[in-house]
Amino acid sequence: METLVGRVVKNAEVRITKNDKQVVNFSIAVNDSYKAKNDSEAKKVVRYFNCAYWINTTIAEHLTKGTLVELSGRINLDTWENMKGKTMASLSMYVNNIKLHGKGAGKKQADANESNTATAAGETGDDLPF
């Protein structure tokens, strides 16, 4: 199981599969940096992950653009050929657990520091005693 921390790129969508199952689809951007062997400056990169959460669709209303999230799950590399025959790839994550660490853009800083947790059962941490 892998863990990623990033920001939601656009509001989550609930979709219904051919088998009438509901899934929450959303994407996150993860900031990273590294130093090349012969370079003195760190290079900054952003990696995007397409995410699918199958456990509870009520979390979708909290997964709005700009929200900081911590995700646990399984990461996959999806590959396909486009219409020109070129091999394409994207990163995806099948999410088991979501922790919300802040509200999306446009919220007060106090709200941004608030942290709620969505467990695998889809419950939120609002009723915790601390």
N, CA and C of each residue as an Amber inpcrd file, in Angstrom:
protein
   390
   0.8490000  -1.1700000   0.0000000   0.0000000   0.0000000   0.0000000
   0.8990000   1.2390000   0.0000000   0.5670000   2.1840000  -0.8410000
   1.3230000   3.4230000  -0.9870000   0.5250000   4.5860000  -0.4190000
   1.2170000   5.6640000  -0.0600000   0.5700000   6.8760000   0.4370000
   1.0150000   8.0600000  -0.4000000   0.0590000   8.8870000  -0.8010000
   0.3310000  10.1090000  -1.5510000  -0.3180000  11.2840000  -0.8530000
   0.3270000  12.4430000  -0.9100000  -0.2530000  13.6860000  -0.4160000
  -0.2220000  14.6720000  -1.5720000  -1.3870000  15.2320000  -1.8800000
  -1.4690000  16.1740000  -2.9850000  -2.7470000  16.9790000  -2.9300000
  -2.9430000  17.8010000  -3.9340000  -4.1400000  18.6480000  -4.0120000
  -5.0490000  18.1690000  -5.1290000  -6.3550000  18.2180000  -4.8590000
  -7.3510000  17.8250000  -5.8380000  -7.3110000  18.8260000  -6.9940000
  -7.2580000  18.3370000  -8.2240000  -7.1220000  19.1710000  -9.4150000
  -8.4540000  19.7860000  -9.8430000  -9.5380000  19.0180000  -9.7560000
 -10.8740000  19.5270000 -10.0380000 -11.8660000  18.7460000  -9.1880000
 -13.0630000  19.2660000  -9.0390000 -14.0620000  18.6330000  -8.1910000
 -14.2870000  17.1760000  -8.5910000 -14.4320000  16.3190000  -7.5810000
 -14.6530000  14.8930000  -7.8130000 -16.0110000  14.6560000  -8.4690000
 -16.0940000  13.5520000  -9.2070000 -17.3390000  13.1590000  -9.8630000
 -17.6960000  11.7440000  -9.4450000 -18.9870000  11.5100000  -9.2170000
 -19.4700000  10.1620000  -8.9390000 -19.9830000   9.5930000 -10.2530000
 -19.4790000   8.4300000 -10.6050000 -19.8970000   7.7790000 -11.8470000
 -20.4820000   6.4200000 -11.5220000 -21.3090000   5.9420000 -12.4260000
 -21.9260000   4.6340000 -12.2710000 -21.3830000   3.7220000 -13.3640000
 -20.9000000   2.5570000 -12.9600000 -20.3150000   1.6130000 -13.9140000
 -21.4120000   0.8250000 -14.6300000 -21.0030000   0.0110000 -15.5770000
 -21.9500000  -0.8470000 -16.3020000 -22.6640000  -1.8130000 -15.3620000
 -22.0180000  -2.1570000 -14.2510000 -22.5870000  -3.0860000 -13.2710000
 -23.3740000  -2.3620000 -12.1860000 -23.7270000  -1.0850000 -12.4080000
 -24.4740000  -0.2590000 -11.4660000 -23.7590000  -0.0250000 -10.1330000
 -22.4380000  -0.0720000 -10.1470000 -21.6560000   0.2800000  -8.9540000
 -21.2470000   1.7370000  -9.0740000 -21.1700000   2.4190000  -7.9320000
 -20.7720000   3.8180000  -7.9280000 -19.2970000   3.9460000  -7.5540000
 -18.6180000   4.8840000  -8.2140000 -17.2100000   5.1460000  -7.9600000
 -16.9890000   6.6550000  -7.9650000 -16.1340000   7.1170000  -7.0610000
 -15.7490000   8.5220000  -7.0270000 -14.4460000   8.6480000  -7.8140000
 -14.4770000   9.4520000  -8.8730000 -13.2860000   9.7050000  -9.6880000
 -12.8120000  11.1350000  -9.4610000 -11.5020000  11.2740000  -9.2480000
 -10.8920000  12.5860000  -9.0750000  -9.4090000  12.4720000  -9.4000000
  -8.7580000  13.6000000  -9.5730000  -7.3260000  13.6240000  -9.8570000
  -6.6340000  14.4960000  -8.8300000  -5.3880000  14.1320000  -8.5110000
  -4.5900000  14.9570000  -7.6110000  -3.2630000  15.2950000  -8.2760000
  -2.6880000  16.4080000  -7.8380000  -1.3580000  16.8260000  -8.2640000
  -0.4210000  16.6820000  -7.0630000   0.7060000  16.0230000  -7.2640000
   1.6890000  15.8080000  -6.2060000   2.9640000  16.5390000  -6.5920000
   3.4100000  17.4600000  -5.7330000   4.6460000  18.1950000  -5.9740000
   5.8350000  17.3630000  -5.4990000   6.8980000  17.3970000  -6.2720000
   8.1030000  16.6560000  -5.9330000   9.3010000  17.4680000  -6.4080000
  10.4490000  17.1590000  -5.8720000  11.6780000  17.7980000  -6.3480000
  12.8210000  16.7950000  -6.2340000  13.8330000  17.0000000  -7.0630000
  15.0060000  16.1430000  -7.0390000  16.1930000  16.9350000  -7.5380000
  17.3690000  16.4550000  -7.2110000  18.6040000  17.0770000  -7.6710000
  19.2880000  16.1340000  -8.6400000  19.5280000  16.6150000  -9.8430000
  20.2430000  15.8170000 -10.8330000  21.6970000  15.6570000 -10.3920000
  22.3310000  14.6250000 -10.8700000  23.6870000  14.2880000 -10.4440000
  24.6730000  15.4480000 -10.5950000  24.6560000  16.1300000 -11.7270000
  25.6270000  17.1940000 -11.9930000  25.0100000  18.5820000 -11.8950000
  23.9260000  18.7140000 -11.1610000  23.2250000  19.9960000 -11.0760000
  23.1850000  20.4460000  -9.6240000  23.3840000  21.7470000  -9.3940000
  23.3780000  22.2600000  -8.0270000  21.9820000  22.6740000  -7.5680000
  21.0620000  22.8620000  -8.5080000  19.7130000  23.2790000  -8.1470000
  18.7300000  22.1170000  -8.2350000  17.7850000  22.1340000  -7.3070000
  16.7490000  21.1010000  -7.3130000  15.7440000  21.3900000  -8.4230000
  15.3020000  20.3580000  -9.0950000  14.2770000  20.4800000 -10.1330000
  12.9370000  20.1490000  -9.5070000  11.9420000  20.9830000  -9.7960000
  10.6020000  20.7540000  -9.2820000   9.7490000  20.1250000 -10.3660000
   9.0180000  19.0790000  -9.9890000   8.1220000  18.3970000 -10.9190000
   6.7680000  18.1910000 -10.2470000   5.7490000  18.1240000 -11.0770000
   4.4060000  17.8320000 -10.5990000   3.9600000  16.5530000 -11.2850000
   3.4760000  15.6220000 -10.4910000   2.9540000  14.3640000 -11.0400000
   1.4550000  14.3240000 -10.7660000   0.7110000  13.8690000 -11.7540000
  -0.7420000  13.7980000 -11.6430000  -1.1780000  12.3390000 -11.5370000
  -2.1450000  12.0900000 -10.6690000  -2.6870000  10.7530000 -10.4700000
  -4.2020000  10.7990000 -10.6370000  -4.7370000   9.9140000 -11.4790000
  -6.1790000   9.7340000 -11.5860000  -6.5730000   8.7460000 -10.4940000
  -7.5640000   9.1060000  -9.6800000  -7.9140000   8.3060000  -8.5130000
  -9.3320000   7.7650000  -8.6010000  -9.5080000   6.5640000  -8.0550000
 -10.8300000   5.9340000  -7.9770000 -11.0440000   5.4650000  -6.5440000
 -12.1920000   5.8530000  -5.9690000 -12.5510000   5.4720000  -4.6010000
 -13.9150000   4.8050000  -4.6540000 -13.9860000   3.5430000  -4.2740000
 -15.1950000   2.7330000  -4.4420000 -15.9850000   2.5600000  -3.1560000
 -15.4580000   2.9600000  -2.0170000 -16.0280000   2.5710000  -0.7280000
 -17.2790000   3.3570000  -0.3510000 -17.2460000   4.6800000  -0.4780000
 -18.3960000   5.4910000  -0.0800000 -18.4090000   6.7750000  -0.9020000
 -19.4720000   6.9910000  -1.6590000 -19.5170000   8.1310000  -2.5730000
 -19.7980000   9.4640000  -1.8890000 -20.1890000   9.4670000  -0.6150000
 -20.4870000  10.7420000   0.0530000 -19.2460000  11.6160000   0.2320000
 -18.0700000  11.0220000   0.1310000 -16.8250000  11.7890000   0.2520000
 -16.6440000  12.7450000  -0.9210000 -17.3240000  12.5020000  -2.0320000
 -17.1440000  13.3050000  -3.2430000 -17.4050000  14.7880000  -3.0040000
 -18.3660000  15.1280000  -2.1630000 -18.6760000  16.5380000  -1.9100000
 -17.5390000  17.2690000  -1.2090000 -16.6360000  16.5440000  -0.5560000
 -15.4920000  17.1510000   0.1300000 -14.2470000  17.2300000  -0.7490000
 -14.2430000  16.4940000  -1.8430000 -13.0840000  16.4600000  -2.7420000
 -13.2400000  17.5340000  -3.8110000 -13.0310000  18.7790000  -3.3950000
 -13.1760000  19.9170000  -4.2930000 -11.8030000  20.4370000  -4.7020000
 -11.7750000  21.1620000  -5.7910000 -10.5200000  21.6890000  -6.3410000
  -9.7230000  22.4270000  -5.2650000  -8.4530000  22.0540000  -5.1290000
  -7.5520000  22.7010000  -4.1900000  -7.4660000  22.0370000  -2.8300000
  -8.3510000  21.0950000  -2.5270000  -8.3310000  20.4270000  -1.2260000
  -7.0760000  19.5730000  -1.0920000  -6.3860000  19.7060000   0.0420000
  -5.2070000  18.9040000   0.3270000  -5.6570000  17.5590000   0.8900000
  -5.2210000  16.4690000   0.2640000  -5.6310000  15.1310000   0.6750000
  -4.4290000  14.2200000   0.8620000  -4.5860000  13.2570000   1.7500000
  -3.6120000  12.1790000   1.9390000  -4.3360000  10.8910000   1.5890000
  -3.8030000  10.1620000   0.6250000  -4.4590000   8.9670000   0.1150000
  -3.5980000   7.7430000   0.3480000  -4.2460000   6.6410000   0.6920000
  -3.5680000   5.3500000   0.7910000  -4.2450000   4.4070000  -0.1830000
  -3.4450000   3.6100000  -0.8640000  -4.0170000   2.6660000  -1.8180000
  -2.9530000   2.0520000  -2.7000000  -3.4060000   1.5910000  -3.8490000
  -2.5430000   0.8860000  -4.7990000  -2.3410000   1.7540000  -6.0370000
  -1.0810000   1.9750000  -6.4180000  -0.7470000   2.7910000  -7.5830000
  -0.5330000   1.8800000  -8.7940000  -1.0850000   2.3130000  -9.9250000
  -0.9360000   1.5700000 -11.1840000  -0.4040000   2.4940000 -12.2700000
   0.2960000   1.9080000 -13.2320000   0.6860000   2.5950000 -14.4500000
  -0.2090000   2.0610000 -15.5490000  -1.0550000   2.9150000 -16.1020000
  -1.9710000   2.5230000 -17.1660000  -1.3530000   2.9090000 -18.5110000
  -1.3270000   1.9750000 -19.4380000  -0.7780000   2.2590000 -20.7670000
  -1.8110000   1.8980000 -21.8330000  -1.7390000   2.6160000 -22.9630000
  -2.6080000   2.3610000 -24.0990000  -1.9800000   2.9670000 -25.3400000
  -2.5180000   2.6050000 -26.4750000  -2.0670000   3.1940000 -27.7350000
  -3.1120000   4.1810000 -28.2150000  -2.6450000   5.3680000 -28.6280000
  -3.5910000   6.3470000 -29.1650000  -3.9020000   6.0100000 -30.6210000
  -4.7300000   6.8340000 -31.2700000  -5.1590000   6.5480000 -32.6420000
  -4.0100000   6.5890000 -33.6470000  -2.9060000   7.2530000 -33.2860000
  -1.7400000   7.3160000 -34.1720000  -0.7620000   6.1800000 -33.9040000
  -1.1060000   5.2830000 -32.9620000  -0.2400000   4.1550000 -32.6470000
   0.8380000   4.4550000 -31.6220000   0.8120000   5.6450000 -31.0440000
   1.8060000   6.0240000 -30.0470000   1.3880000   5.4900000 -28.6740000
   2.3450000   4.9130000 -27.9450000   2.0630000   4.4070000 -26.6040000
   1.9540000   5.5800000 -25.6270000   0.8570000   5.5910000 -24.8840000
   0.5840000   6.6330000 -23.8960000   0.5450000   5.9840000 -22.5110000
   0.7060000   6.7980000 -21.4580000   0.6780000   6.2590000 -20.0950000
   0.1470000   7.3010000 -19.1250000  -0.4330000   6.8190000 -18.0410000
  -0.8630000   7.7020000 -16.9550000  -0.7700000   6.9300000 -15.6460000
  -0.6570000   7.6670000 -14.5550000  -0.6100000   7.0650000 -13.2300000
  -1.9970000   7.1000000 -12.6230000  -2.3790000   6.0070000 -11.9830000
  -3.6780000   5.9730000 -11.3150000  -3.5140000   5.3500000  -9.9380000
  -4.5030000   5.6100000  -9.0910000  -4.4780000   5.0480000  -7.7430000
  -5.8610000   4.5490000  -7.3820000  -5.9190000   3.3070000  -6.9100000
  -7.1460000   2.7560000  -6.3510000  -7.0830000   3.0300000  -4.8530000
  -7.8920000   3.9670000  -4.4060000  -7.7950000   4.5240000  -3.0630000
  -8.5800000   3.6880000  -2.0600000  -7.9370000   3.3670000  -0.9300000
  -8.5900000   2.6580000   0.1680000  -8.9480000   3.5810000   1.3140000
  -8.1670000   4.6540000   1.4960000  -8.3570000   5.5490000   2.6290000
  -8.0740000   6.9850000   2.2010000  -8.9250000   7.9060000   2.6560000
  -8.7670000   9.3240000   2.3260000  -8.7600000  10.1370000   3.6050000
  -7.7500000  10.9930000   3.7590000  -7.7150000  11.9680000   4.8560000
  -7.7510000  13.3470000   4.2270000  -8.6780000  14.1690000   4.6770000
  -8.7840000  15.5460000   4.1920000  -7.9870000  16.4390000   5.1290000
  -7.0380000  17.2010000   4.5700000  -6.1830000  18.0560000   5.3850000
  -6.4500000  19.5360000   5.1950000  -7.3710000  19.9060000   4.3660000
  -7.6480000  21.3240000   4.1790000  -8.6860000  21.5250000   3.1110000
  -9.3300000  22.6670000   3.1780000 -10.3800000  23.0100000   2.2210000
  -9.7550000  23.4880000   0.9180000 -10.5790000  23.5270000  -0.1200000
 -10.1390000  24.0000000  -1.4210000  -9.9020000  25.4960000  -1.4300000
  -9.5460000  26.0240000  -2.5660000  -9.2360000  27.4460000  -2.7370000
 -10.4060000  28.3220000  -2.3240000 -10.0980000  29.4860000  -1.7750000
 -11.1300000  30.4480000  -1.4350000 -11.6480000  30.3260000  -0.0160000
 -11.1400000  29.4050000   0.7720000 -11.5860000  29.2440000   2.1520000
 -10.6400000  29.9900000   3.0790000 -11.1230000  30.3130000   4.2790000
 -10.3000000  31.0130000   5.2670000  -9.1540000  30.1140000   5.7170000
  -8.0660000  30.7230000   6.1610000  -6.9050000  29.9590000   6.6130000
  -7.2640000  29.0510000   7.7820000  -8.1310000  29.4890000   8.6660000
  -8.5390000  28.6510000   9.7930000  -9.1970000  27.3740000   9.2990000
  -9.9990000  27.4890000   8.2700000 -10.6320000  26.3040000   7.6940000
  -9.5930000  25.4080000   7.0460000  -8.5720000  25.9970000   6.4480000
  -7.5500000  25.2240000   5.7590000  -6.7470000  24.3700000   6.7360000
  -6.6660000  24.7840000   7.9960000  -5.9200000  24.0260000   8.9910000
  -6.7410000  22.9010000   9.6010000  -8.0360000  22.8890000   9.3590000
  -8.9140000  21.8630000   9.8950000  -8.6400000  20.5550000   9.1720000
  -8.6460000  19.4650000   9.9040000  -8.3660000  18.1710000   9.2900000
  -9.4580000  17.1750000   9.6430000 -10.0950000  16.6090000   8.6100000
 -11.1060000  15.5710000   8.7930000 -10.5930000  14.3060000   8.1610000
 -11.0450000  13.1740000   8.6570000 -10.6180000  11.8840000   8.1330000
 -11.8060000  11.1110000   7.6180000 -11.6520000  10.5430000   6.4470000
 -12.6600000   9.6220000   5.9210000 -12.0410000   8.2360000   5.9740000
 -12.6060000   7.3520000   6.7560000 -12.0550000   6.0100000   6.9120000
 -12.5370000   5.1100000   5.7980000 -12.0390000   3.9220000   5.7850000
 -12.4460000   2.9670000   4.7560000 -13.9510000   2.7150000   4.8030000
 -14.5730000   2.9290000   5.9580000 -16.0180000   2.7570000   6.0610000
 -16.7610000   3.9980000   5.5860000 -16.0190000   5.0540000   5.2760000
 -16.6360000   6.2710000   4.7620000 -17.0870000   7.2210000   5.8420000
 -16.6660000   7.0090000   7.0780000 -17.0710000   7.9010000   8.1630000
 -16.1350000   9.0930000   8.2040000 -16.6090000  10.2030000   8.7780000
 -15.7360000  11.3520000   8.9320000 -15.3240000  11.4680000  10.3780000
 -14.2300000  12.1850000  10.6390000 -13.6840000  12.3300000  11.9750000
 -14.3250000  13.4220000  12.7890000 -15.5060000  13.9250000  12.3920000
 -16.1440000  15.0300000  13.1010000 -16.5500000  14.6970000  14.5170000
 -16.7840000  13.4280000  14.8420000 -17.2510000  13.0720000  16.1600000
 -16.1270000  12.6190000  17.0870000 -14.8810000  12.8450000  16.7230000
 -13.7550000  12.4610000  17.5740000 -13.6580000  13.4040000  18.7620000
 -13.2560000  12.8990000  19.9300000 -13.2350000  13.7110000  21.1480000
 -12.0690000  14.6780000  21.2470000 -11.2170000  14.7720000  20.2590000
 -10.0850000  15.6930000  20.3270000 -10.0170000  16.5850000  19.1380000
